[in-house]
Amino acid sequence: MSENIPEKGAVIQKDLETYAIIPYIPGGLVDPDTLIKIANTAQKYHAKTLKVTSNQSIAIIGIKYDDIDRIWEDLDMKPGGFIGKKVRTAKICPGTTYCKRAQQDSISLGLEIDERFQGIELPNKLKIGVSGCPNSCSESGVKDIGLIGFRKGWRILVGGTSGIKPMIGQTLAQDLQDDEALELIGKIIEYYQENGNKKRLGRFIERIGFERFKNAVLH
């Protein structure tokens, strides 16, 4: 085998012999027992390294193809990365649960976003960042859908990316409560799912025009 295996949540590594997997860690919040289980499993199957990812997960790198299924069985966790053209795991800041600067509860909303939307198939991958204040620690401005918390509610940005040609997301709506934000995210995803053209959301919006996109999902 020398290719990615999306159905197993596994990506081939540079040596073209070993793979990496990423267990799902909601919001990057993990208890000590789960950390110990991940470390013990990696050690048991002689993984080359563990990598804390930019999306608040832990990649287990350098595992053999024949061990992938056994590793997932031992972990008893679902994949949290390498899932193809789908809604990816939301990146979530500590929010009002932990951070003194936060103005909105990013953890509660971010986990609900994952529960509702993670894994939905789309024309391309879609990343979501949920930041509890304008410091935007979840890099909401460069996510396909970015949420930033203000005292009056959530501001939603669309079309950001930090890829080869970075784009800053444009403001689609503001002063939204949690349920309103969830509803709008659902409309964005549905519209992109039905009308997208294999490009990332920002490039799709660029092609059809922001005002047309805005009118479609808000009205």
Disulfide bonds with the S-S distance in Angstrom:
none
